Amino acid sequence: MIMAEERESKITSDHKTIRTWAEQRGGVPSVVKGTGGKEGGIIRFDFPPLGTKENLEHTSWEDFFKIFEGKELALLYQEKTREGEESRFNKFVSRKSVEKED
């Protein structure tokens, strides 16, 4: 039985959590080609060989997290699908958009 909290989306800005989540699923830190590259492009995870995207350029975790911090991002992600399978659902969002109001 899959617990509801495993299917629910989570949000984090913790580098270790993000890297572990991605690597467990075969994710490679990447930048969308033509969007600024290591200086601040759009970041994504590539999940080869499940469908390597031609528009993604793999990058180092160090460069990936420089962009991540520079843009003040958080990762919205999911551990399991509704069916209980390992989920690769993820989306980068602004930390400001997910901060709780006091």
PERASUL-V24561 format. One record per residue. N is the residue number from 1. PHI is phi in whole degrees, 0 to 359 (NA if undefined). PSI is psi in degrees with one decimal (999 if undefined). Layout:
n phi psi
N PHI PSI
N PHI PSI
//
This chain:
n phi psi
1 NA 130.3
2 270 127.5
3 286 143.6
4 303 -37.8
5 293 -21.8
6 286 -25.6
7 270 -21.9
8 289 149.3
9 288 145.4
10 239 161.9
11 228 135.4
12 210 155.9
13 237 9.0
14 284 119.5
15 301 -43.1
16 296 -43.7
17 298 -44.7
18 297 -48.7
19 297 -44.1
20 298 -46.8
21 303 -49.3
22 294 -47.2
23 295 -33.8
24 298 -23.7
25 254 6.6
26 80 15.6
27 287 140.4
28 242 129.3
29 297 134.3
30 215 162.4
31 236 138.9
32 289 125.0
33 301 140.2
34 82 11.2
35 245 15.9
36 116 -10.6
37 55 -141.0
38 294 -13.5
39 274 -2.5
40 141 32.9
41 287 -175.9
42 279 125.3
43 263 149.0
44 209 168.7
45 255 137.0
46 258 139.1
47 241 67.1
48 290 153.5
49 271 16.6
50 292 -5.6
51 149 55.9
52 307 128.6
53 271 130.2
54 294 -23.4
55 273 4.4
56 255 138.2
57 246 119.0
58 296 145.8
59 221 171.8
60 283 157.9
61 298 -37.0
62 300 -49.3
63 292 -37.9
64 302 -48.8
65 286 -23.2
66 297 -44.9
67 294 -45.6
68 306 -48.0
69 287 -40.9
70 300 -32.3
71 264 2.5
72 51 57.6
73 263 164.1
74 227 158.3
75 254 123.4
76 266 124.1
77 212 170.3
78 225 139.3
79 279 -46.6
80 229 150.9
81 280 172.5
82 302 -32.4
83 278 -3.5
84 93 3.3
85 279 158.1
86 297 129.4
87 263 144.2
88 250 7.8
89 299 127.9
90 202 153.3
91 205 135.7
92 271 130.3
93 228 159.3
94 292 134.0
95 301 -36.2
96 298 -32.1
97 285 -15.4
98 245 0.9
99 290 139.5
100 281 139.8
101 276 141.6
102 279 999
//
